[in-house]
Each structure stands twice: as C-alpha cells, then as structure tokens.
C-alpha cells in the first residue's frame, strides 16, 4: 500500500522582493528533496505555480506530490 504527501518548496520572501520573483535555488531544492528521500519519499509529480506574497509580489512555488510505501 502507498501513502502520499504534498510538499511545497519556495524561496523566502526577501528573494521574491529583491530578485524578481524568487527563482528557485537548485542547491537548496536538492537539499530539500534529499531530506524527503531520507524518509523514503519519492517524487511522483511536480507542478510550478506563482503565489502572491505581500499583496504586490509573487514567488515561484514548486508543488511536489511525494509517494512511499506505507510503513
């Protein structure tokens, strides 16, 4: 039997304001995914969306659906 988890990844608000939309840092994303993998989670699917922050700014958010065998 499988279980699933929704995992959201986005950069902090300051990078959204100062670096035009808060683009994803590949090194930080790799670390975050590796932390999930240590608990047995695997990426099933991923989608990118822009979420509004502080009324006027948006930041890129990655939405992952993770899957693992139920413990």
PQR file with spaces between the fields and no chain letter, atoms N, CA, C, O and H, PARSE charges and radii, in Angstrom:
ATOM       1  N    UNK     1       0.844   -1.173    0.000 -0.4000 1.5000
ATOM       2  CA   UNK     1       0.000    0.000    0.000 -0.0000 2.0000
ATOM       3  C    UNK     1       0.896    1.247    0.000  0.5500 1.7000
ATOM       4  O    UNK     1       1.958    1.254    0.624 -0.5500 1.4000
ATOM       5  N    UNK     2       0.468    2.280   -0.692 -0.4000 1.5000
ATOM       6  CA   UNK     2       1.229    3.531   -0.811 -0.0000 2.0000
ATOM       7  C    UNK     2       0.602    4.631    0.035  0.5500 1.7000
ATOM       8  O    UNK     2      -0.587    4.595    0.353 -0.5500 1.4000
ATOM       9  H    UNK     2      -0.395    2.274   -1.199  0.4000 1.0000
ATOM      10  N    UNK     3       1.424    5.602    0.388 -0.4000 1.5000
ATOM      11  CA   UNK     3       0.925    6.827    1.002 -0.0000 2.0000
ATOM      12  C    UNK     3       1.538    8.004    0.261  0.5500 1.7000
ATOM      13  O    UNK     3       2.586    7.880   -0.373 -0.5500 1.4000
ATOM      14  H    UNK     3       2.390    5.632    0.129  0.4000 1.0000
ATOM      15  N    UNK     4       0.866    9.155    0.350 -0.4000 1.5000
ATOM      16  CA   UNK     4       1.263   10.327   -0.420 -0.0000 2.0000
ATOM      17  C    UNK     4       1.384   11.548    0.482  0.5500 1.7000
ATOM      18  O    UNK     4       0.793   11.621    1.559 -0.5500 1.4000
ATOM      19  H    UNK     4       0.014    9.256    0.865  0.4000 1.0000
ATOM      20  N    UNK     5       2.170   12.497    0.001 -0.4000 1.5000
ATOM      21  CA   UNK     5       2.415   13.721    0.757 -0.0000 2.0000
ATOM      22  C    UNK     5       2.575   14.863   -0.237  0.5500 1.7000
ATOM      23  O    UNK     5       3.215   14.703   -1.276 -0.5500 1.4000
ATOM      24  H    UNK     5       2.651   12.437   -0.874  0.4000 1.0000
ATOM      25  N    UNK     6       1.993   16.016    0.082 -0.4000 1.5000
ATOM      26  CA   UNK     6       2.184   17.215   -0.726 -0.0000 2.0000
ATOM      27  C    UNK     6       3.303   18.016   -0.082  0.5500 1.7000
ATOM      28  O    UNK     6       3.263   18.314    1.112 -0.5500 1.4000
ATOM      29  H    UNK     6       1.473   16.146    0.926  0.4000 1.0000
ATOM      30  N    UNK     7       4.296   18.359   -0.881 -0.4000 1.5000
ATOM      31  CA   UNK     7       5.478   19.084   -0.406 -0.0000 2.0000
ATOM      32  C    UNK     7       5.608   20.362   -1.227  0.5500 1.7000
ATOM      33  O    UNK     7       5.740   20.306   -2.449 -0.5500 1.4000
ATOM      34  H    UNK     7       4.328   18.118   -1.850  0.4000 1.0000
ATOM      35  N    UNK     8       5.569   21.520   -0.556 -0.4000 1.5000
ATOM      36  CA   UNK     8       5.700   22.811   -1.225 -0.0000 2.0000
ATOM      37  C    UNK     8       7.108   23.340   -1.016  0.5500 1.7000
ATOM      38  O    UNK     8       7.637   23.305    0.095 -0.5500 1.4000
ATOM      39  H    UNK     8       5.462   21.566    0.437  0.4000 1.0000
ATOM      40  N    UNK     9       7.712   23.830   -2.094 -0.4000 1.5000
ATOM      41  CA   UNK     9       9.040   24.416   -1.994 -0.0000 2.0000
ATOM      42  C    UNK     9       9.024   25.782   -2.651  0.5500 1.7000
ATOM      43  O    UNK     9       8.615   25.923   -3.803 -0.5500 1.4000
ATOM      44  H    UNK     9       7.282   23.859   -2.997  0.4000 1.0000
ATOM      45  N    UNK    10       9.473   26.793   -1.908 -0.4000 1.5000
ATOM      46  CA   UNK    10       9.641   28.129   -2.469 -0.0000 2.0000
ATOM      47  C    UNK    10      10.748   28.840   -1.711  0.5500 1.7000
ATOM      48  O    UNK    10      11.056   28.505   -0.568 -0.5500 1.4000
ATOM      49  H    UNK    10       9.805   26.679   -0.972  0.4000 1.0000
ATOM      50  N    UNK    11      11.333   29.815   -2.360 -0.4000 1.5000
ATOM      51  CA   UNK    11      12.373   30.615   -1.720 -0.0000 2.0000
ATOM      52  C    UNK    11      11.722   31.587   -0.743  0.5500 1.7000
ATOM      53  O    UNK    11      10.505   31.769   -0.757 -0.5500 1.4000
ATOM      54  H    UNK    11      11.083   30.087   -3.289  0.4000 1.0000
ATOM      55  N    UNK    12      12.534   32.204    0.098 -0.4000 1.5000
ATOM      56  CA   UNK    12      11.974   33.108    1.104 -0.0000 2.0000
ATOM      57  C    UNK    12      11.434   34.393    0.464  0.5500 1.7000
ATOM      58  O    UNK    12      11.706   34.681   -0.701 -0.5500 1.4000
ATOM      59  H    UNK    12      13.523   32.056    0.109  0.4000 1.0000
ATOM      60  N    UNK    13      10.678   35.143    1.232 -0.4000 1.5000
ATOM      61  CA   UNK    13      10.011   36.338    0.751 -0.0000 2.0000
ATOM      62  C    UNK    13      11.013   37.382    0.274  0.5500 1.7000
ATOM      63  O    UNK    13      10.750   38.071   -0.712 -0.5500 1.4000
ATOM      64  H    UNK    13      10.457   34.908    2.178  0.4000 1.0000
ATOM      65  N    UNK    14      12.140   37.515    0.937 -0.4000 1.5000
ATOM      66  CA   UNK    14      13.113   38.539    0.552 -0.0000 2.0000
ATOM      67  C    UNK    14      13.679   38.305   -0.844  0.5500 1.7000
ATOM      68  O    UNK    14      13.905   39.265   -1.581 -0.5500 1.4000
ATOM      69  H    UNK    14      12.354   36.956    1.737  0.4000 1.0000
ATOM      70  N    UNK    15      13.910   37.065   -1.218 -0.4000 1.5000
ATOM      71  CA   UNK    15      14.391   36.806   -2.577 -0.0000 2.0000
ATOM      72  C    UNK    15      13.302   37.129   -3.589  0.5500 1.7000
ATOM      73  O    UNK    15      13.608   37.513   -4.718 -0.5500 1.4000
ATOM      74  H    UNK    15      13.727   36.285   -0.619  0.4000 1.0000
ATOM      75  N    UNK    16      12.043   36.981   -3.208 -0.4000 1.5000
ATOM      76  CA   UNK    16      10.937   37.333   -4.095 -0.0000 2.0000
ATOM      77  C    UNK    16      10.912   38.827   -4.375  0.5500 1.7000
ATOM      78  O    UNK    16      10.664   39.259   -5.500 -0.5500 1.4000
ATOM      79  H    UNK    16      11.795   36.668   -2.291  0.4000 1.0000
ATOM      80  N    UNK    17      11.171   39.599   -3.342 -0.4000 1.5000
ATOM      81  CA   UNK    17      11.129   41.056   -3.480 -0.0000 2.0000
ATOM      82  C    UNK    17      12.359   41.576   -4.211  0.5500 1.7000
ATOM      83  O    UNK    17      12.239   42.383   -5.134 -0.5500 1.4000
ATOM      84  H    UNK    17      11.373   39.248   -2.428  0.4000 1.0000
ATOM      85  N    UNK    18      13.527   41.125   -3.809 -0.4000 1.5000
ATOM      86  CA   UNK    18      14.766   41.704   -4.328 -0.0000 2.0000
ATOM      87  C    UNK    18      15.304   41.043   -5.580  0.5500 1.7000
ATOM      88  O    UNK    18      16.101   41.650   -6.296 -0.5500 1.4000
ATOM      89  H    UNK    18      13.625   40.470   -3.060  0.4000 1.0000
ATOM      90  N    UNK    19      14.894   39.817   -5.866 -0.4000 1.5000
ATOM      91  CA   UNK    19      15.443   39.105   -7.016 -0.0000 2.0000
ATOM      92  C    UNK    19      14.379   38.731   -8.030  0.5500 1.7000
ATOM      93  O    UNK    19      14.483   37.700   -8.696 -0.5500 1.4000
ATOM      94  H    UNK    19      14.246   39.324   -5.284  0.4000 1.0000
ATOM      95  N    UNK    20      13.343   39.574   -8.152 -0.4000 1.5000
ATOM      96  CA   UNK    20      12.366   39.467   -9.223 -0.0000 2.0000
ATOM      97  C    UNK    20      11.670   38.106   -9.301  0.5500 1.7000
ATOM      98  O    UNK    20      11.904   37.328  -10.225 -0.5500 1.4000
ATOM      99  H    UNK    20      13.258   40.411   -7.611  0.4000 1.0000
ATOM     100  N    UNK    21      10.834   37.843   -8.342 -0.4000 1.5000
ATOM     101  CA   UNK    21      10.014   36.639   -8.409 -0.0000 2.0000
ATOM     102  C    UNK    21      10.523   35.455   -7.630  0.5500 1.7000
ATOM     103  O    UNK    21       9.875   34.408   -7.627 -0.5500 1.4000
ATOM     104  H    UNK    21      10.644   38.475   -7.591  0.4000 1.0000
ATOM     105  N    UNK    22      11.655   35.573   -6.968 -0.4000 1.5000
ATOM     106  CA   UNK    22      12.133   34.497   -6.117 -0.0000 2.0000
ATOM     107  C    UNK    22      12.363   33.202   -6.861  0.5500 1.7000
ATOM     108  O    UNK    22      11.735   32.193   -6.542 -0.5500 1.4000
ATOM     109  H    UNK    22      12.182   36.423   -6.970  0.4000 1.0000
ATOM     110  N    UNK    23      13.235   33.202   -7.833 -0.4000 1.5000
ATOM     111  CA   UNK    23      13.527   31.988   -8.586 -0.0000 2.0000
ATOM     112  C    UNK    23      14.109   30.926   -7.663  0.5500 1.7000
ATOM     113  O    UNK    23      14.767   31.239   -6.671 -0.5500 1.4000
ATOM     114  H    UNK    23      13.745   34.022   -8.093  0.4000 1.0000
ATOM     115  N    UNK    24      13.865   29.696   -7.997 -0.4000 1.5000
ATOM     116  CA   UNK    24      14.275   28.568   -7.165 -0.0000 2.0000
ATOM     117  C    UNK    24      15.788   28.380   -7.221  0.5500 1.7000
ATOM     118  O    UNK    24      16.387   28.392   -8.297 -0.5500 1.4000
ATOM     119  H    UNK    24      13.331   29.442   -8.803  0.4000 1.0000
ATOM     120  N    UNK    25      16.393   28.208   -6.059 -0.4000 1.5000
ATOM     121  CA   UNK    25      17.818   27.928   -5.937 -0.0000 2.0000
ATOM     122  C    UNK    25      18.003   26.406   -6.062  0.5500 1.7000
ATOM     123  O    UNK    25      17.525   25.656   -5.211 -0.5500 1.4000
ATOM     124  H    UNK    25      15.907   28.198   -5.185  0.4000 1.0000
ATOM     125  N    UNK    26      18.698   25.946   -7.123 -0.4000 1.5000
ATOM     126  CA   UNK    26      18.813   24.497   -7.339 -0.0000 2.0000
ATOM     127  C    UNK    26      19.519   23.752   -6.206  0.5500 1.7000
ATOM     128  O    UNK    26      19.176   22.605   -5.921 -0.5500 1.4000
ATOM     129  H    UNK    26      19.086   26.556   -7.815  0.4000 1.0000
ATOM     130  N    UNK    27      20.492   24.383   -5.558 -0.4000 1.5000
ATOM     131  CA   UNK    27      21.187   23.710   -4.458 -0.0000 2.0000
ATOM     132  C    UNK    27      20.272   23.506   -3.262  0.5500 1.7000
ATOM     133  O    UNK    27      20.268   22.433   -2.658 -0.5500 1.4000
ATOM     134  H    UNK    27      20.770   25.315   -5.790  0.4000 1.0000
ATOM     135  N    UNK    28      19.494   24.530   -2.913 -0.4000 1.5000
ATOM     136  CA   UNK    28      18.561   24.407   -1.795 -0.0000 2.0000
ATOM     137  C    UNK    28      17.457   23.403   -2.106  0.5500 1.7000
ATOM     138  O    UNK    28      17.044   22.638   -1.235 -0.5500 1.4000
ATOM     139  H    UNK    28      19.498   25.402   -3.403  0.4000 1.0000
ATOM     140  N    UNK    29      16.982   23.408   -3.349 -0.4000 1.5000
ATOM     141  CA   UNK    29      15.951   22.451   -3.739 -0.0000 2.0000
ATOM     142  C    UNK    29      16.486   21.027   -3.643  0.5500 1.7000
ATOM     143  O    UNK    29      15.789   20.132   -3.165 -0.5500 1.4000
ATOM     144  H    UNK    29      17.318   24.030   -4.056  0.4000 1.0000
ATOM     145  N    UNK    30      17.712   20.816   -4.092 -0.4000 1.5000
ATOM     146  CA   UNK    30      18.326   19.491   -3.999 -0.0000 2.0000
ATOM     147  C    UNK    30      18.405   19.027   -2.555  0.5500 1.7000
ATOM     148  O    UNK    30      18.087   17.877   -2.251 -0.5500 1.4000
ATOM     149  H    UNK    30      18.278   21.543   -4.481  0.4000 1.0000
ATOM     150  N    UNK    31      18.829   19.919   -1.661 -0.4000 1.5000
ATOM     151  CA   UNK    31      18.908   19.575   -0.238 -0.0000 2.0000
ATOM     152  C    UNK    31      17.530   19.212    0.320  0.5500 1.7000
ATOM     153  O    UNK    31      17.388   18.238    1.059 -0.5500 1.4000
ATOM     154  H    UNK    31      19.088   20.852   -1.908  0.4000 1.0000
ATOM     155  N    UNK    32      16.524   20.000   -0.041 -0.4000 1.5000
ATOM     156  CA   UNK    32      15.168   19.750    0.464 -0.0000 2.0000
ATOM     157  C    UNK    32      14.634   18.406   -0.023  0.5500 1.7000
ATOM     158  O    UNK    32      14.023   17.663    0.746 -0.5500 1.4000
ATOM     159  H    UNK    32      16.640   20.791   -0.642  0.4000 1.0000
ATOM     160  N    UNK    33      14.862   18.093   -1.295 -0.4000 1.5000
ATOM     161  CA   UNK    33      14.391   16.809   -1.827 -0.0000 2.0000
ATOM     162  C    UNK    33      15.158   15.645   -1.229  0.5500 1.7000
ATOM     163  O    UNK    33      14.579   14.590   -0.969 -0.5500 1.4000
ATOM     164  H    UNK    33      15.358   18.696   -1.920  0.4000 1.0000
ATOM     165  N    UNK    34      16.460   15.824   -1.007 -0.4000 1.5000
ATOM     166  CA   UNK    34      17.247   14.759   -0.382 -0.0000 2.0000
ATOM     167  C    UNK    34      16.788   14.486    1.046  0.5500 1.7000
ATOM     168  O    UNK    34      16.818   13.339    1.494 -0.5500 1.4000
ATOM     169  H    UNK    34      16.930   16.681   -1.218  0.4000 1.0000
ATOM     170  N    UNK    35      16.363   15.528    1.769 -0.4000 1.5000
ATOM     171  CA   UNK    35      15.821   15.330    3.117 -0.0000 2.0000
ATOM     172  C    UNK    35      14.556   14.474    3.062  0.5500 1.7000
ATOM     173  O    UNK    35      14.361   13.598    3.904 -0.5500 1.4000
ATOM     174  H    UNK    35      16.339   16.459    1.405  0.4000 1.0000
ATOM     175  N    UNK    36      13.698   14.728    2.071 -0.4000 1.5000
ATOM     176  CA   UNK    36      12.481   13.927    1.923 -0.0000 2.0000
ATOM     177  C    UNK    36      12.819   12.490    1.544  0.5500 1.7000
ATOM     178  O    UNK    36      12.185   11.549    2.020 -0.5500 1.4000
ATOM     179  H    UNK    36      13.856   15.440    1.387  0.4000 1.0000
ATOM     180  N    UNK    37      13.814   12.329    0.689 -0.4000 1.5000
ATOM     181  CA   UNK    37      14.219   10.984    0.242 -0.0000 2.0000
ATOM     182  C    UNK    37      14.762   10.149    1.398  0.5500 1.7000
ATOM     183  O    UNK    37      14.600    8.929    1.411 -0.5500 1.4000
ATOM     184  H    UNK    37      14.330   13.094    0.301  0.4000 1.0000
ATOM     185  N    UNK    38      15.405   10.798    2.369 -0.4000 1.5000
ATOM     186  CA   UNK    38      15.918   10.078    3.533 -0.0000 2.0000
ATOM     187  C    UNK    38      14.794    9.389    4.305  0.5500 1.7000
ATOM     188  O    UNK    38      15.018    8.370    4.959 -0.5500 1.4000
ATOM     189  H    UNK    38      15.536   11.789    2.359  0.4000 1.0000
ATOM     190  N    UNK    39      13.585    9.949    4.225 -0.4000 1.5000
ATOM     191  CA   UNK    39      12.424    9.348    4.885 -0.0000 2.0000
ATOM     192  C    UNK    39      11.665    8.407    3.963  0.5500 1.7000
ATOM     193  O    UNK    39      10.567    7.958    4.292 -0.5500 1.4000
ATOM     194  H    UNK    39      13.404   10.776    3.694  0.4000 1.0000
ATOM     195  N    UNK    40      12.254    8.107    2.797 -0.4000 1.5000
ATOM     196  CA   UNK    40      11.641    7.139    1.892 -0.0000 2.0000
ATOM     197  C    UNK    40      10.707    7.725    0.849  0.5500 1.7000
ATOM     198  O    UNK    40      10.100    6.976    0.084 -0.5500 1.4000
ATOM     199  H    UNK    40      13.146    8.472    2.529  0.4000 1.0000
ATOM     200  N    UNK    41      10.574    9.050    0.798 -0.4000 1.5000
ATOM     201  CA   UNK    41       9.676    9.680   -0.165 -0.0000 2.0000
ATOM     202  C    UNK    41      10.319    9.779   -1.540  0.5500 1.7000
ATOM     203  O    UNK    41      11.511   10.063   -1.658 -0.5500 1.4000
ATOM     204  H    UNK    41      11.067    9.658    1.420  0.4000 1.0000
ATOM     205  N    UNK    42       9.526    9.545   -2.575 -0.4000 1.5000
ATOM     206  CA   UNK    42       9.939    9.692   -3.963 -0.0000 2.0000
ATOM     207  C    UNK    42       8.997   10.667   -4.653  0.5500 1.7000
ATOM     208  O    UNK    42       7.803   10.703   -4.357 -0.5500 1.4000
ATOM     209  H    UNK    42       8.558    9.315   -2.480  0.4000 1.0000
ATOM     210  N    UNK    43       9.537   11.455   -5.572 -0.4000 1.5000
ATOM     211  CA   UNK    43       8.710   12.415   -6.304 -0.0000 2.0000
ATOM     212  C    UNK    43       7.854   11.654   -7.315  0.5500 1.7000
ATOM     213  O    UNK    43       8.365   10.929   -8.168 -0.5500 1.4000
ATOM     214  H    UNK    43      10.507   11.425   -5.813  0.4000 1.0000
ATOM     215  N    UNK    44       6.553   11.837   -7.199 -0.4000 1.5000
ATOM     216  CA   UNK    44       5.609   11.218   -8.141 -0.0000 2.0000
ATOM     217  C    UNK    44       5.305   12.193   -9.277  0.5500 1.7000
ATOM     218  O    UNK    44       5.270   11.802  -10.443 -0.5500 1.4000
ATOM     219  H    UNK    44       6.137   12.426   -6.506  0.4000 1.0000
ATOM     220  N    UNK    45       5.086   13.461   -8.934 -0.4000 1.5000
ATOM     221  CA   UNK    45       4.816   14.510   -9.919 -0.0000 2.0000
ATOM     222  C    UNK    45       5.155   15.868   -9.313  0.5500 1.7000
ATOM     223  O    UNK    45       5.282   16.006   -8.097 -0.5500 1.4000
ATOM     224  H    UNK    45       5.115   13.780   -7.987  0.4000 1.0000
ATOM     225  N    UNK    46       5.300   16.872  -10.187 -0.4000 1.5000
ATOM     226  CA   UNK    46       5.653   18.222   -9.739 -0.0000 2.0000
ATOM     227  C    UNK    46       4.983   19.230  -10.649  0.5500 1.7000
ATOM     228  O    UNK    46       4.835   18.997  -11.849 -0.5500 1.4000
ATOM     229  H    UNK    46       5.197   16.760  -11.175  0.4000 1.0000
ATOM     230  N    UNK    47       4.576   20.356  -10.072 -0.4000 1.5000
ATOM     231  CA   UNK    47       3.981   21.447  -10.834 -0.0000 2.0000
ATOM     232  C    UNK    47       4.528   22.763  -10.306  0.5500 1.7000
ATOM     233  O    UNK    47       4.786   22.899   -9.110 -0.5500 1.4000
ATOM     234  H    UNK    47       4.696   20.546   -9.098  0.4000 1.0000
ATOM     235  N    UNK    48       4.703   23.725  -11.190 -0.4000 1.5000
ATOM     236  CA   UNK    48       5.191   25.051  -10.792 -0.0000 2.0000
ATOM     237  C    UNK    48       4.022   26.019  -10.804  0.5500 1.7000
ATOM     238  O    UNK    48       3.205   26.014  -11.725 -0.5500 1.4000
ATOM     239  H    UNK    48       4.493   23.615  -12.161  0.4000 1.0000
ATOM     240  N    UNK    49       3.950   26.852   -9.770 -0.4000 1.5000
ATOM     241  CA   UNK    49       2.937   27.897   -9.735 -0.0000 2.0000
ATOM     242  C    UNK    49       3.543   29.155   -9.142  0.5500 1.7000
ATOM     243  O    UNK    49       4.549   29.097   -8.435 -0.5500 1.4000
ATOM     244  H    UNK    49       4.613   26.856   -9.022  0.4000 1.0000
ATOM     245  N    UNK    50       2.929   30.288   -9.431 -0.4000 1.5000
ATOM     246  CA   UNK    50       3.346   31.560   -8.846 -0.0000 2.0000
ATOM     247  C    UNK    50       2.328   31.940   -7.790  0.5500 1.7000
ATOM     248  O    UNK    50       1.130   32.018   -8.064 -0.5500 1.4000
ATOM     249  H    UNK    50       2.111   30.335  -10.005  0.4000 1.0000
ATOM     250  N    UNK    51       2.810   32.175   -6.587 -0.4000 1.5000
ATOM     251  CA   UNK    51       1.933   32.534   -5.471 -0.0000 2.0000
ATOM     252  C    UNK    51       2.176   33.972   -5.069  0.5500 1.7000
ATOM     253  O    UNK    51       3.316   34.435   -5.023 -0.5500 1.4000
ATOM     254  H    UNK    51       3.783   32.112   -6.364  0.4000 1.0000
ATOM     255  N    UNK    52       1.101   34.671   -4.782 -0.4000 1.5000
ATOM     256  CA   UNK    52       1.188   36.071   -4.383 -0.0000 2.0000
ATOM     257  C    UNK    52       1.730   36.173   -2.954  0.5500 1.7000
ATOM     258  O    UNK    52       1.349   35.407   -2.069 -0.5500 1.4000
ATOM     259  H    UNK    52       0.175   34.295   -4.820  0.4000 1.0000
ATOM     260  N    UNK    53       2.629   37.144   -2.758 -0.4000 1.5000
ATOM     261  CA   UNK    53       3.234   37.399   -1.453 -0.0000 2.0000
ATOM     262  C    UNK    53       3.191   38.894   -1.179  0.5500 1.7000
ATOM     263  O    UNK    53       3.531   39.687   -2.057 -0.5500 1.4000
ATOM     264  H    UNK    53       2.938   37.767   -3.477  0.4000 1.0000
ATOM     265  N    UNK    54       2.791   39.288   -0.009 -0.4000 1.5000
ATOM     266  CA   UNK    54       2.767   40.698    0.397 -0.0000 2.0000
ATOM     267  C    UNK    54       2.034   41.586   -0.610  0.5500 1.7000
ATOM     268  O    UNK    54       2.514   42.667   -0.952 -0.5500 1.4000
ATOM     269  H    UNK    54       2.515   38.644    0.705  0.4000 1.0000
ATOM     270  N    UNK    55       0.900   41.141   -1.073 -0.4000 1.5000
ATOM     271  CA   UNK    55      -0.009   41.844   -1.978 -0.0000 2.0000
ATOM     272  C    UNK    55       0.522   42.111   -3.379  0.5500 1.7000
ATOM     273  O    UNK    55      -0.200   41.869   -4.346 -0.5500 1.4000
ATOM     274  H    UNK    55       0.511   40.263   -0.796  0.4000 1.0000
ATOM     275  N    UNK    56       1.749   42.597   -3.533 -0.4000 1.5000
ATOM     276  CA   UNK    56       2.228   43.036   -4.841 -0.0000 2.0000
ATOM     277  C    UNK    56       3.259   42.108   -5.474  0.5500 1.7000
ATOM     278  O    UNK    56       3.527   42.225   -6.670 -0.5500 1.4000
ATOM     279  H    UNK    56       2.335   42.793   -2.747  0.4000 1.0000
ATOM     280  N    UNK    57       3.826   41.217   -4.731 -0.4000 1.5000
ATOM     281  CA   UNK    57       4.919   40.388   -5.219 -0.0000 2.0000
ATOM     282  C    UNK    57       4.445   38.951   -5.404  0.5500 1.7000
ATOM     283  O    UNK    57       3.522   38.494   -4.729 -0.5500 1.4000
ATOM     284  H    UNK    57       3.608   41.121   -3.760  0.4000 1.0000
ATOM     285  N    UNK    58       5.083   38.256   -6.317 -0.4000 1.5000
ATOM     286  CA   UNK    58       4.815   36.836   -6.482 -0.0000 2.0000
ATOM     287  C    UNK    58       6.113   36.069   -6.320  0.5500 1.7000
ATOM     288  O    UNK    58       7.202   36.604   -6.528 -0.5500 1.4000
ATOM     289  H    UNK    58       5.833   38.627   -6.865  0.4000 1.0000
ATOM     290  N    UNK    59       5.979   34.829   -5.951 -0.4000 1.5000
ATOM     291  CA   UNK    59       7.166   33.979   -5.884 -0.0000 2.0000
ATOM     292  C    UNK    59       6.832   32.618   -6.453  0.5500 1.7000
ATOM     293  O    UNK    59       5.716   32.115   -6.326 -0.5500 1.4000
ATOM     294  H    UNK    59       5.095   34.395   -5.781  0.4000 1.0000
ATOM     295  N    UNK    60       7.824   32.051   -7.077 -0.4000 1.5000
ATOM     296  CA   UNK    60       7.675   30.753   -7.700 -0.0000 2.0000
ATOM     297  C    UNK    60       7.628   29.689   -6.608  0.5500 1.7000
ATOM     298  O    UNK    60       8.482   29.653   -5.722 -0.5500 1.4000
ATOM     299  H    UNK    60       8.730   32.460   -7.181  0.4000 1.0000
ATOM     300  N    UNK    61       6.622   28.827   -6.683 -0.4000 1.5000
ATOM     301  CA   UNK    61       6.482   27.733   -5.731 -0.0000 2.0000
ATOM     302  C    UNK    61       6.377   26.431   -6.512  0.5500 1.7000
ATOM     303  O    UNK    61       5.634   26.336   -7.489 -0.5500 1.4000
ATOM     304  H    UNK    61       5.929   28.856   -7.403  0.4000 1.0000
ATOM     305  N    UNK    62       7.120   25.441   -6.074 -0.4000 1.5000
ATOM     306  CA   UNK    62       7.052   24.119   -6.677 -0.0000 2.0000
ATOM     307  C    UNK    62       6.208   23.227   -5.770  0.5500 1.7000
ATOM     308  O    UNK    62       6.448   23.138   -4.566 -0.5500 1.4000
ATOM     309  H    UNK    62       7.723   25.517   -5.280  0.4000 1.0000
ATOM     310  N    UNK    63       5.229   22.577   -6.362 -0.4000 1.5000
ATOM     311  CA   UNK    63       4.339   21.689   -5.624 -0.0000 2.0000
ATOM     312  C    UNK    63       4.685   20.264   -6.040  0.5500 1.7000
ATOM     313  O    UNK    63       4.521   19.888   -7.200 -0.5500 1.4000
ATOM     314  H    UNK    63       5.034   22.649   -7.341  0.4000 1.0000
ATOM     315  N    UNK    64       5.162   19.481   -5.087 -0.4000 1.5000
ATOM     316  CA   UNK    64       5.543   18.094   -5.337 -0.0000 2.0000
ATOM     317  C    UNK    64       4.525   17.167   -4.696  0.5500 1.7000
ATOM     318  O    UNK    64       4.071   17.403   -3.576 -0.5500 1.4000
ATOM     319  H    UNK    64       5.296   19.786   -4.145  0.4000 1.0000
ATOM     320  N    UNK    65       4.171   16.109   -5.419 -0.4000 1.5000
ATOM     321  CA   UNK    65       3.423   15.009   -4.822 -0.0000 2.0000
ATOM     322  C    UNK    65       4.445   13.905   -4.599  0.5500 1.7000
ATOM     323  O    UNK    65       5.056   13.406   -5.544 -0.5500 1.4000
ATOM     324  H    UNK    65       4.540   15.918   -6.328  0.4000 1.0000
ATOM     325  N    UNK    66       4.622   13.532   -3.342 -0.4000 1.5000
ATOM     326  CA   UNK    66       5.595   12.510   -2.966 -0.0000 2.0000
ATOM     327  C    UNK    66       4.868   11.207   -2.637  0.5500 1.7000
ATOM     328  O    UNK    66       3.726   11.213   -2.176 -0.5500 1.4000
ATOM     329  H    UNK    66       4.126   13.937   -2.574  0.4000 1.0000
ATOM     330  N    UNK    67       5.547   10.103   -2.880 -0.4000 1.5000
ATOM     331  CA   UNK    67       4.955    8.790   -2.657 -0.0000 2.0000
ATOM     332  C    UNK    67       5.977    7.886   -1.960  0.5500 1.7000
ATOM     333  O    UNK    67       7.180    7.980   -2.207 -0.5500 1.4000
ATOM     334  H    UNK    67       6.475   10.098   -3.254  0.4000 1.0000
ATOM     335  N    UNK    68       5.478    7.016   -1.093 -0.4000 1.5000
ATOM     336  CA   UNK    68       6.317    5.979   -0.491 -0.0000 2.0000
ATOM     337  C    UNK    68       5.439    4.813   -0.075  0.5500 1.7000
ATOM     338  O    UNK    68       4.218    4.936    0.013 -0.5500 1.4000
ATOM     339  H    UNK    68       4.501    6.940   -0.892  0.4000 1.0000
ATOM     340  N    UNK    69       6.068    3.700    0.174 -0.4000 1.5000
ATOM     341  CA   UNK    69       5.340    2.548    0.696 -0.0000 2.0000
ATOM     342  C    UNK    69       4.927    2.844    2.127  0.5500 1.7000
ATOM     343  O    UNK    69       5.723    3.343    2.923 -0.5500 1.4000
ATOM     344  H    UNK    69       7.061    3.600    0.102  0.4000 1.0000
ATOM     345  N    UNK    70       3.689    2.537    2.446 -0.4000 1.5000
ATOM     346  CA   UNK    70       3.162    2.798    3.779 -0.0000 2.0000
ATOM     347  C    UNK    70       3.896    1.952    4.801  0.5500 1.7000
ATOM     348  O    UNK    70       4.121    0.759    4.598 -0.5500 1.4000
ATOM     349  H    UNK    70       3.043    2.132    1.800  0.4000 1.0000
ATOM     350  N    UNK    71       4.262    2.582    5.892 -0.4000 1.5000
ATOM     351  CA   UNK    71       5.022    1.886    6.950 -0.0000 2.0000
ATOM     352  C    UNK    71       4.105    1.098    7.856  0.5500 1.7000
ATOM     353  O    UNK    71       4.570    0.453    8.796 -0.5500 1.4000
ATOM     354  H    UNK    71       4.079    3.551    6.057  0.4000 1.0000
